[in-house]
Amino acid sequence: MRAYSALLAAALAFSLPGSICSAQTPSTSSDEPATTKFSTAPEIIFYNGVIYTGVGMNENMPQTVQAMAVGGGKVLAIGANGEIKRLAGSKTRLRDLSTATTGVFVFPGFNDAHVHLGSAGQTKLNVDLTGVKSLAEMLAKVETFANAAPAGHWLTGGNWDHTLWATKSLPTRQDLDKVTGGHPAFLGRIDGHIAIANSAALAAAGITGKTLPPQGGAIDLDAHGEPTGILRESAQGLVMKVFPPPSHDERLRGDELAIADALAHGITSVQDFSEWDDFLVYEELEKQGKLKLRITEWLPFKAPLGELISMRAHHDLNDPMLHTGFLKGFMDGSLGSRTAAMKTPYSDDPGNTGLPQYTQQQLNKMVVERAAAGFQIGFHAIGDEANSMALDAFDQPSVSRTARNRIEHAQVVDPADIPRFKKLGVIASMQPNHLLTDMNWAEDRLGPKRAAYSYAWKALLDAGVPLAFGTDYPVEPITPFRGLYAAVTRMNEKGTKTYFPENKLTRGQALYAYTQGSAYAQFDEKHKGKLIPGYDADFILVDRDLYKTSTPAILHTHVQETFVGGQEAFAGTTPML
């Protein structure tokens, strides 16, 4: 195909330092290749490749080109090998993609629409219980960490998931007391909506059987009226406010680990909800020229409005690498913890409808105030009641329908509420990889009728609702390929169980939601998610064609290199020529 010219100075109104400052329109002759004049040649040209530009992705008619020229952090031109290679100057690096022994395919970088980098980093540095298969395995890991920790050191971290255990029983403080050696311990479940505290931690927080939980929280009690150690939702804050936060150096190390993990899995942008101190660490990294991942940081919806305005003003909102974004609020908890707010009780826990975090009156008032201040708003909502409450809050005359307000997760949505997403301009920001974990027990929680309309990606998309995909890292692994597999198969990773396949997506639809859909959700669709002239040169080199490889093989996709702004942010195995 004919090259797209880098006719950018006028048409797309951006300036590239030290690169293009003049150009001419490509030749329109059918016999002559397009040509473009640069005052400075492209920094790098990739050729002999299968480069998916993102054009036609959503319609499953993806456009590919052989070559791409990059400079000044942008894609400058795309097209056939000859017409793009002739743009090279004496200092332009040339990258022959055909030299790779295993094959290389280029895709736009993934934009993960929902992560928690700070939490992921601290889990990596502390007690990491991700994937433990039994209580005994959990306690063994905790004991090992406790034995190596200095006296008085708090044991934090977690990511345990009791639904993976044969017993499916929650741990107790007495379980932890046996292995923690006097250390206070507070270990969150993988979804972050419940945690287990040992006796020392409960004592430090002053929690007894008579302690009243805060609104939206619960303290589990045993048959004797004493705390079991399980704290649900906002009750976790009773302990979190007394244990020491990570030091600056600990936070820095953790954030660097989480960022590196994202880049290694082909993520070039993230939409993150971490603590404000993590954002300050990201700022430090950016000032030092070490921030290689684009980060949009969410702010806490429940914070006072004046504080939110000050936080928004703290950093340049037009900074392409780092800025603040929407306000993140919590409507409810999770299905795994049975704290998601449901319209009718859980099928496997009669009488329990979850833990909504607001009354509708509280919520409506706060949404109006924050919307009037110009904030985009997004709500964590898992259960059908939580989703309805969030939609009701957005369905107020003073709340703009063009603000691209969002619902995060939207796992169980009453079918009657699906058209309201479209009507109110609400984006469904979802994480297909959750299904791979939840399908083992979701139908038990929900019953067959509700389960049939859970994780309803296709139903939402068919209703005209924009989708944005992410991982919820570290609740699930950061790899986007696990989410792609889930979206197009709705099968477990062994391929032995299917979950209501009528809500499967095509590969193009899933890739779109993970790139251009996520960009749209943060108002960046005009420069992210495609590899066409004027767009950010954020792309990945992978070892297989995500459109043509077998569906099981999607899970085993290997990222060879990740480029952000045209610069290599994760180094693969293929050398630069």
C-alpha positions as CSV (number, residue, x, y, z in Angstrom):
1,M,0.0,0.0,0.0
2,R,1.1,3.6,-0.5
3,A,2.9,5.3,2.4
4,Y,1.1,7.6,4.8
5,S,3.0,10.8,4.6
6,A,4.4,12.5,7.7
7,L,2.4,15.6,6.7
8,L,2.2,16.3,10.4
9,A,3.2,19.8,11.1
10,A,0.1,21.2,9.5
11,A,-2.4,18.4,9.5
12,L,-1.9,17.1,13.0
13,A,-0.4,20.2,14.7
14,F,2.4,18.7,16.7
15,S,6.1,19.4,16.7
16,L,8.9,16.9,16.9
17,P,12.1,18.1,18.5
18,G,14.9,17.8,15.9
19,S,12.8,15.9,13.4
20,I,10.2,16.8,10.8
21,C,9.6,20.5,10.2
22,S,8.7,20.4,6.5
23,A,7.0,17.8,4.3
24,Q,5.2,17.4,1.1
25,T,2.1,15.5,0.1
26,P,2.8,11.9,-1.1
27,S,2.6,11.3,-4.8
28,T,-0.9,10.3,-5.9
29,S,0.3,8.6,-9.1
30,S,-0.6,4.9,-9.2
31,D,2.8,4.3,-10.7
32,E,5.1,6.2,-8.4
33,P,5.7,5.4,-4.7
34,A,5.0,8.1,-2.1
35,T,7.9,10.3,-1.1
36,T,8.3,12.6,1.9
37,K,11.0,15.2,2.6
38,F,12.3,15.5,6.1
39,S,14.7,18.1,7.5
40,T,15.8,15.3,9.8
41,A,15.4,11.7,8.8
42,P,13.5,9.1,10.8
43,E,15.4,7.7,13.8
44,I,14.4,4.2,13.0
45,I,12.7,2.3,10.3
46,F,11.2,-1.2,10.7
47,Y,10.8,-3.2,7.5
48,N,10.1,-6.7,6.2
49,G,7.5,-7.1,8.9
50,V,3.8,-7.8,9.5
51,I,2.8,-4.6,11.2
52,Y,-0.7,-4.3,12.4
53,T,-1.6,-0.6,12.3
54,G,-4.9,-0.9,14.3
55,V,-6.9,0.4,11.3
56,G,-9.9,-1.9,10.8
57,M,-9.1,-3.8,14.0
58,N,-12.6,-3.5,15.5
59,E,-14.2,-4.8,12.3
60,N,-11.9,-7.8,12.3
61,M,-10.5,-6.6,9.0
62,P,-7.0,-5.5,10.2
63,Q,-4.7,-3.5,8.1
64,T,-1.1,-4.6,7.8
65,V,1.9,-2.9,6.3
66,Q,5.5,-4.0,5.7
67,A,7.4,-1.0,7.1
68,M,7.1,1.8,9.6
69,A,9.2,5.0,10.1
70,V,9.5,6.4,13.6
71,G,11.0,9.6,15.0
72,G,10.4,12.1,17.8
73,G,8.3,9.7,19.7
74,K,5.7,9.4,16.8
75,V,4.9,7.2,13.9
76,L,6.0,9.2,10.9
77,A,5.1,7.0,7.9
78,I,3.9,3.5,7.2
79,G,3.7,1.5,3.9
80,A,5.7,-0.8,1.7
81,N,9.4,-1.6,2.3
82,G,10.8,0.4,-0.6
83,E,8.8,3.6,-0.1
84,I,9.5,3.7,3.7
85,K,13.2,2.7,3.5
86,R,13.9,5.5,1.0
87,L,13.1,8.0,3.9
88,A,16.2,6.9,5.8
89,G,19.0,9.2,6.4
90,S,22.6,8.5,7.3
91,K,21.8,8.1,11.0
92,T,18.6,6.2,10.6
93,R,18.7,2.8,12.2
94,L,17.2,0.0,10.1
95,R,15.5,-2.9,11.7
96,D,14.9,-6.0,9.5
97,L,12.1,-7.8,11.2
98,S,12.6,-10.9,8.9
99,T,15.9,-11.7,10.7
100,A,14.1,-13.0,13.8
101,T,14.4,-16.8,14.0
102,T,10.9,-17.2,15.4
103,G,9.1,-14.6,13.5
104,V,8.1,-11.1,14.6
105,F,4.7,-9.4,14.5
106,V,4.2,-5.8,15.4
107,F,1.0,-4.6,17.2
108,P,0.0,-1.3,18.9
109,G,1.0,-1.4,22.5
110,F,-1.6,-2.5,25.0
111,N,-3.2,0.1,27.2
112,D,-4.3,-1.6,30.5
113,A,-7.3,0.3,31.6
114,H,-7.3,-0.9,35.2
115,V,-4.2,-1.6,37.4
116,H,-2.8,-1.0,40.8
117,L,1.0,-0.7,40.4
118,G,1.7,0.4,44.0
119,S,-0.1,-2.6,45.4
120,A,1.6,-5.0,42.9
121,G,5.0,-3.6,43.9
122,Q,4.5,-4.0,47.6
123,T,3.1,-7.5,47.2
124,K,6.3,-8.4,45.3
125,L,8.4,-7.0,48.2
126,N,6.4,-8.5,51.0
127,V,4.5,-11.7,51.6
128,D,3.5,-12.8,48.2
129,L,0.8,-15.5,48.4
130,T,-0.3,-15.4,44.8
131,G,-1.5,-18.8,43.6
132,V,-1.0,-20.7,46.9
133,K,-3.1,-23.9,46.7
134,S,-3.9,-24.5,50.3
135,L,-3.9,-23.0,53.8
136,A,-0.9,-25.1,54.7
137,E,1.1,-23.6,51.7
138,M,0.0,-20.1,52.7
139,L,1.1,-20.6,56.3
140,A,4.5,-22.1,55.2
141,K,5.2,-19.0,53.1
142,V,4.2,-16.7,55.9
143,E,6.4,-18.5,58.4
144,T,9.4,-18.3,56.1
145,F,9.0,-14.6,55.7
146,A,8.4,-14.1,59.5
147,N,11.5,-16.0,60.4
148,A,13.6,-13.7,58.3
149,A,12.0,-10.4,59.3
150,P,13.4,-8.1,62.0
151,A,11.7,-8.0,65.4
152,G,8.5,-6.0,65.3
153,H,8.3,-5.9,61.5
154,W,4.7,-6.0,60.1
155,L,4.0,-8.8,57.7
156,T,2.0,-7.3,54.9
157,G,1.2,-8.2,51.3
158,G,-1.0,-11.2,50.6
159,N,-2.9,-12.0,47.3
160,W,-4.2,-15.3,48.7
161,D,-7.3,-16.8,47.2
162,H,-9.2,-19.3,49.3
163,T,-11.4,-20.4,46.4
164,L,-8.3,-22.2,45.1
165,W,-8.1,-24.4,48.2
166,A,-9.9,-27.7,48.6
167,T,-11.6,-26.6,51.7
168,K,-12.7,-23.2,50.4
169,S,-12.5,-22.0,54.0
170,L,-11.2,-18.6,55.0
171,P,-8.1,-18.5,57.2
172,T,-8.4,-17.3,60.8
173,R,-6.2,-15.2,63.1
174,Q,-5.4,-18.4,65.1
175,D,-4.0,-19.9,61.9
176,L,-1.7,-16.9,61.4
177,D,-0.7,-16.7,65.1
178,K,0.9,-20.2,64.8
179,V,3.5,-19.0,62.2
180,T,3.9,-15.3,62.6
181,G,6.2,-15.4,65.7
182,G,4.8,-12.3,67.4
183,H,4.9,-10.2,64.2
184,P,1.7,-8.3,63.5
185,A,0.3,-9.6,60.2
186,F,-2.2,-8.2,57.8
187,L,-2.6,-10.0,54.5
188,G,-5.1,-9.1,51.9
189,R,-7.1,-11.4,49.8
190,I,-6.3,-11.3,46.0
191,D,-9.2,-9.0,45.3
192,G,-8.3,-6.5,48.0
193,H,-11.8,-6.6,49.5
194,I,-11.1,-8.7,52.5
195,A,-8.0,-9.3,54.6
196,I,-6.9,-11.6,57.4
197,A,-5.2,-10.0,60.5
198,N,-3.5,-12.0,63.2
199,S,-4.1,-11.3,66.9
200,A,-1.1,-8.9,67.2
201,A,-2.5,-6.8,64.3
202,L,-6.0,-6.7,65.8
203,A,-4.6,-5.7,69.1
204,A,-2.5,-2.9,67.6
205,A,-5.7,-1.6,65.9
206,G,-7.8,-2.0,69.1
207,I,-10.2,-4.4,67.4
208,T,-12.3,-6.6,69.7
209,G,-15.6,-8.4,69.4
210,K,-17.3,-5.1,70.4
211,T,-15.8,-2.9,67.8
212,L,-18.3,-1.4,65.4
213,P,-17.3,-1.6,61.8
214,P,-17.3,1.6,59.7
215,Q,-20.0,2.1,57.0
216,G,-19.6,-0.4,54.2
217,G,-17.4,-2.7,56.3
218,A,-17.7,-5.9,58.4
219,I,-15.7,-7.6,61.1
220,D,-16.3,-11.3,61.1
221,L,-16.9,-12.9,64.5
222,D,-16.7,-16.5,65.7
223,A,-19.2,-18.4,67.7
224,H,-17.8,-16.8,70.9
225,G,-18.3,-13.2,69.5
226,E,-14.6,-12.7,69.0
227,P,-12.9,-11.5,65.7
228,T,-11.9,-14.3,63.4
229,G,-9.4,-12.0,61.9
230,I,-11.3,-11.5,58.6
231,L,-12.0,-7.8,57.9
232,R,-14.2,-6.9,55.0
233,E,-14.2,-3.8,52.9
234,S,-13.8,-0.5,54.8
235,A,-13.1,-2.4,58.1
236,Q,-9.7,-3.1,56.7
237,G,-8.9,0.5,57.2
238,L,-9.0,0.0,61.0
239,V,-5.7,-1.9,60.7
240,M,-4.2,-0.2,57.7
241,K,-4.1,3.1,59.5
242,V,-1.9,1.7,62.3
243,F,0.7,-0.3,60.4
244,P,3.7,1.7,59.0
245,P,3.6,2.6,55.4
246,P,6.5,1.5,53.2
247,S,9.6,3.7,53.2
248,H,10.4,5.8,50.2
249,D,13.0,3.3,49.1
250,E,10.7,0.4,49.5
251,R,8.0,2.1,47.5
252,L,10.4,3.0,44.8
253,R,11.7,-0.5,44.5
254,G,8.2,-1.9,44.4
255,D,7.0,0.6,41.8
256,E,10.0,-0.1,39.6
257,L,9.3,-3.8,39.8
258,A,5.6,-3.3,38.8
259,I,6.5,-1.0,35.9
260,A,9.0,-3.4,34.6
261,D,6.5,-6.3,34.8
262,A,4.0,-4.3,32.7
263,L,6.5,-3.4,30.0
264,A,7.8,-7.0,29.8
265,H,4.2,-8.1,29.0
266,G,3.6,-5.6,26.2
267,I,1.9,-2.9,28.2
268,T,2.8,0.6,27.1
269,S,0.1,2.6,29.0
270,V,-1.7,2.0,32.2
271,Q,-4.6,3.6,34.0
272,D,-3.5,3.2,37.6
273,F,-5.1,3.5,41.1
274,S,-2.3,3.6,43.7
275,E,-1.5,5.8,46.6
276,W,-0.5,9.4,46.1
277,D,3.0,8.6,47.4
278,D,3.3,6.2,44.4
279,F,2.4,9.1,42.1
280,L,5.2,11.1,43.6
281,V,7.6,8.3,43.0
282,Y,6.5,8.2,39.3
283,E,7.2,11.9,39.2
284,E,10.7,11.3,40.5
285,L,11.3,8.6,37.9
286,E,10.1,10.9,35.2
287,K,12.4,13.7,36.3
288,Q,15.3,11.3,36.2
289,G,14.4,10.1,32.7
290,K,13.6,6.6,34.1
291,L,9.8,6.5,33.6
292,K,9.3,4.2,30.5
293,L,5.6,3.4,31.0
294,R,2.8,5.9,30.3
295,I,0.8,6.3,33.5
296,T,-2.6,8.0,34.1
297,E,-3.2,8.1,37.8
298,W,-6.7,8.0,39.3
299,L,-7.7,10.0,42.3
300,P,-9.9,8.8,45.2
301,F,-13.5,9.8,44.6
302,K,-14.2,9.9,48.4
303,A,-11.4,12.5,49.1
304,P,-12.6,16.1,49.9
305,L,-13.3,18.0,46.7
306,G,-10.7,20.7,47.5
307,E,-8.1,18.1,48.0
308,L,-8.9,16.5,44.7
309,I,-8.7,19.9,42.9
310,S,-5.3,20.5,44.4
311,M,-4.1,17.0,43.4
312,R,-5.3,17.6,39.8
313,A,-3.4,20.9,39.7
314,H,-0.2,19.3,41.0
315,H,1.0,17.9,37.7
316,D,0.6,19.0,34.0
317,L,-2.5,17.3,32.7
318,N,-1.0,17.4,29.2
319,D,2.1,15.5,30.2
320,P,2.1,12.5,27.8
321,M,4.0,10.2,30.2
322,L,2.3,11.0,33.5
323,H,-0.8,12.8,34.6
324,T,-3.9,12.4,36.8
325,G,-7.2,11.1,35.4
326,F,-10.6,10.3,36.7
327,L,-11.9,9.9,40.2
328,K,-12.2,6.2,41.3
329,G,-14.9,5.3,43.7
330,F,-16.0,2.0,45.2
331,M,-19.7,0.9,45.0
332,D,-19.2,-2.5,46.5
333,G,-16.7,-5.4,47.0
334,S,-16.2,-8.6,45.1
335,L,-18.0,-11.8,44.2
336,G,-15.1,-13.9,45.6
337,S,-15.6,-12.3,49.0
338,R,-19.4,-12.2,48.7
339,T,-19.2,-8.4,49.3
340,A,-20.4,-7.4,45.8
341,A,-23.8,-5.6,46.2
342,M,-26.6,-7.7,44.7
343,K,-30.3,-7.1,44.1
344,T,-31.1,-10.5,45.6
345,P,-29.1,-12.7,47.9
346,Y,-26.2,-14.9,46.8
347,S,-27.3,-18.3,45.8
348,D,-24.7,-19.9,48.0
349,D,-25.2,-17.5,50.9
350,P,-28.9,-16.9,51.5
351,G,-29.6,-13.6,53.3
352,N,-26.4,-12.0,52.1
353,T,-26.7,-9.3,49.5
354,G,-23.2,-7.8,49.9
355,L,-21.9,-4.5,51.2
356,P,-22.8,-1.4,49.3
357,Q,-20.4,1.4,50.2
358,Y,-22.8,4.4,49.8
359,T,-26.4,5.2,50.1
360,Q,-27.9,6.4,46.9
361,Q,-28.5,9.9,48.4
362,Q,-24.8,10.2,49.5
363,L,-23.6,9.0,46.1
364,N,-25.8,11.3,44.1
365,K,-24.7,14.4,46.0
366,M,-21.0,13.5,45.7
367,V,-21.3,12.8,42.0
368,V,-23.0,16.1,41.3
369,E,-20.3,18.1,43.2
370,R,-17.4,16.3,41.5
371,A,-18.9,16.4,38.0
372,A,-19.5,20.2,38.4
373,A,-15.8,20.5,39.2
374,G,-15.0,18.9,35.8
375,F,-13.9,15.5,36.9
376,Q,-14.5,12.3,35.0
377,I,-15.8,9.7,37.4
378,G,-15.4,5.9,37.5
379,F,-17.0,3.4,39.9
380,H,-15.9,0.0,40.9
381,A,-19.2,-1.9,40.6
382,I,-19.3,-5.7,40.6
383,G,-22.9,-6.6,41.6
384,D,-26.1,-5.8,39.7
385,E,-27.2,-3.5,42.6
386,A,-23.9,-1.7,42.6
387,N,-24.1,-1.2,38.8
388,S,-27.7,0.1,39.1
389,M,-26.7,2.6,41.8
390,A,-23.8,3.9,39.8
391,L,-26.0,4.4,36.7
392,D,-28.6,6.1,38.9
393,A,-25.9,8.5,40.1
394,F,-24.8,9.3,36.5
395,D,-28.5,9.7,35.5
396,Q,-28.8,13.2,37.0
397,P,-29.6,16.2,34.9
398,S,-26.4,18.0,35.9
399,V,-24.1,15.1,35.1
400,S,-22.7,15.3,31.5
401,R,-23.3,12.4,29.2
402,T,-20.1,13.3,27.3
403,A,-17.8,13.1,30.3
404,R,-17.0,9.5,29.5
405,N,-17.8,8.4,33.0
406,R,-17.0,4.8,33.6
407,I,-18.0,1.7,35.5
408,E,-15.1,-0.5,36.4
409,H,-15.6,-4.3,36.2
410,A,-19.4,-4.3,35.5
411,Q,-19.3,-8.0,36.1
412,V,-23.0,-8.6,36.9
413,V,-25.3,-6.1,35.2
414,D,-29.1,-6.5,35.1
415,P,-30.0,-6.8,31.4
416,A,-32.5,-4.0,31.9
417,D,-29.6,-1.7,32.8
418,I,-27.4,-2.4,29.8
419,P,-29.2,0.1,27.5
420,R,-28.6,2.7,30.3
421,F,-24.9,2.5,29.7
422,K,-25.3,3.7,26.1
423,K,-28.0,6.3,27.0
424,L,-25.7,7.9,29.7
425,G,-22.5,7.6,27.7
426,V,-21.0,5.3,30.3
427,I,-17.9,3.2,29.4
428,A,-17.7,-0.4,30.6
429,S,-14.2,-0.9,31.8
430,M,-13.8,-4.7,32.1
431,Q,-11.2,-7.3,32.8
432,P,-11.9,-10.6,30.9
433,N,-9.1,-12.4,32.7
434,H,-11.3,-12.3,35.9
435,L,-13.5,-14.9,34.3
436,L,-10.7,-17.4,34.2
437,T,-10.5,-17.3,38.0
438,D,-14.2,-16.7,38.7
439,M,-15.8,-19.3,36.4
440,N,-14.8,-22.0,39.0
441,W,-17.4,-20.7,41.4
442,A,-19.3,-17.8,39.9
443,E,-22.4,-19.8,39.0
444,D,-22.6,-21.1,42.5
445,R,-22.5,-17.5,43.8
446,L,-25.0,-16.2,41.3
447,G,-27.2,-19.0,40.3
448,P,-27.7,-20.0,36.7
449,K,-30.1,-17.1,35.7
450,R,-27.8,-14.3,36.9
451,A,-24.7,-16.1,35.8
452,A,-26.0,-16.2,32.2
453,Y,-25.8,-12.4,32.1
454,S,-22.5,-12.0,34.0
455,Y,-19.2,-10.9,32.3
456,A,-21.4,-9.8,29.4
457,W,-18.8,-8.3,27.1
458,K,-20.7,-9.0,23.9
459,A,-24.1,-7.9,25.2
460,L,-22.7,-4.6,26.2
461,L,-20.8,-4.1,22.9
462,D,-23.9,-5.1,20.9
463,A,-25.8,-2.4,22.8
464,G,-23.3,0.2,21.6
465,V,-21.4,0.5,24.9
466,P,-17.7,1.3,24.6
467,L,-15.5,-1.3,26.1
468,A,-12.1,-0.7,27.7
469,F,-10.1,-3.8,28.8
470,G,-7.5,-4.2,31.5
471,T,-6.2,-6.8,34.0
472,D,-6.8,-5.4,37.5
473,Y,-3.2,-6.2,38.2
474,P,-2.1,-7.6,40.8
475,V,-5.5,-9.2,41.3
476,E,-4.7,-11.0,38.1
477,P,-1.4,-11.2,36.2
478,I,-0.5,-8.2,34.1
479,T,-0.3,-10.2,30.8
480,P,-2.9,-9.0,28.4
481,F,-2.8,-12.2,26.4
482,R,-4.6,-14.1,29.2
483,G,-7.4,-11.5,28.9
484,L,-7.5,-11.9,25.1
485,Y,-7.8,-15.6,25.4
486,A,-10.6,-15.3,27.9
487,A,-12.5,-12.8,25.8
488,V,-12.5,-14.9,22.6
489,T,-13.0,-18.3,24.2
490,R,-14.7,-17.9,27.6
491,M,-13.0,-21.1,28.4
492,N,-10.7,-22.0,31.3
493,E,-7.0,-22.2,30.5
494,K,-7.1,-26.0,30.2
495,G,-9.8,-25.7,27.6
496,T,-12.1,-28.1,29.5
497,K,-14.8,-25.7,30.7
498,T,-16.9,-23.0,28.9
499,Y,-18.8,-20.2,30.6
500,F,-21.9,-19.0,28.7
501,P,-20.1,-18.7,25.3
502,E,-22.8,-16.4,23.8
503,N,-20.8,-13.5,25.2
504,K,-17.6,-14.3,23.4
505,L,-15.9,-11.6,21.3
506,T,-13.9,-11.7,18.1
507,R,-10.1,-11.2,18.3
508,G,-10.5,-7.8,16.7
509,Q,-13.1,-6.7,19.2
510,A,-10.9,-7.8,22.1
511,L,-7.7,-6.2,20.7
512,Y,-9.6,-3.0,20.0
513,A,-10.9,-2.9,23.6
514,Y,-7.4,-3.4,24.9
515,T,-5.9,-0.6,22.8
516,Q,-8.2,1.9,21.1
517,G,-11.0,1.3,23.6
518,S,-8.8,1.9,26.5
519,A,-7.4,5.0,24.8
520,Y,-10.9,6.3,24.3
521,A,-11.7,5.8,28.0
522,Q,-9.0,8.3,28.9
523,F,-9.6,10.8,26.0
524,D,-6.5,9.7,24.2
525,E,-7.9,8.0,21.1
526,K,-6.5,10.6,18.8
527,H,-2.9,9.7,19.5
528,K,-2.9,6.2,21.1
529,G,-3.9,2.7,20.0
530,K,-2.9,2.9,16.3
531,L,0.3,2.8,14.4
532,I,-0.4,5.5,11.8
533,P,1.3,8.9,11.2
534,G,0.9,11.3,14.1
535,Y,0.2,8.6,16.7
536,D,2.5,7.8,19.6
537,A,5.1,5.2,18.6
538,D,4.0,2.8,21.3
539,F,4.2,-0.8,19.9
540,I,5.3,-4.3,20.7
541,L,7.1,-7.1,18.9
542,V,5.6,-10.5,19.6
543,D,6.4,-14.0,18.4
544,R,3.0,-14.9,16.9
545,D,0.2,-13.4,14.8
546,L,-2.6,-12.8,17.4
547,Y,-5.2,-12.9,14.6
548,K,-4.1,-16.2,13.1
549,T,-2.5,-18.3,15.8
550,S,-4.6,-21.0,17.5
551,T,-6.7,-19.7,20.4
552,P,-4.8,-21.8,23.0
553,A,-1.5,-20.4,21.7
554,I,-2.6,-16.9,22.5
555,L,-1.9,-17.7,26.2
556,H,1.8,-18.4,25.3
557,T,2.5,-15.3,23.4
558,H,6.0,-14.0,24.1
559,V,6.8,-10.3,24.0
560,Q,10.2,-9.8,22.4
561,E,10.4,-6.0,22.7
562,T,8.3,-3.1,23.9
563,F,8.7,0.4,22.5
564,V,7.2,3.5,24.2
565,G,7.5,6.8,22.3
566,G,9.8,5.0,19.8
567,Q,12.3,4.1,22.5
568,E,12.9,0.5,23.6
569,A,11.4,0.1,27.1
570,F,11.7,-3.6,27.3
571,A,14.6,-5.3,25.6
572,G,14.0,-8.6,23.8
573,T,16.3,-11.0,22.2
574,T,16.6,-9.6,18.7
575,P,19.5,-7.2,18.3
576,M,19.0,-3.7,16.8
577,L,20.9,-3.4,13.5
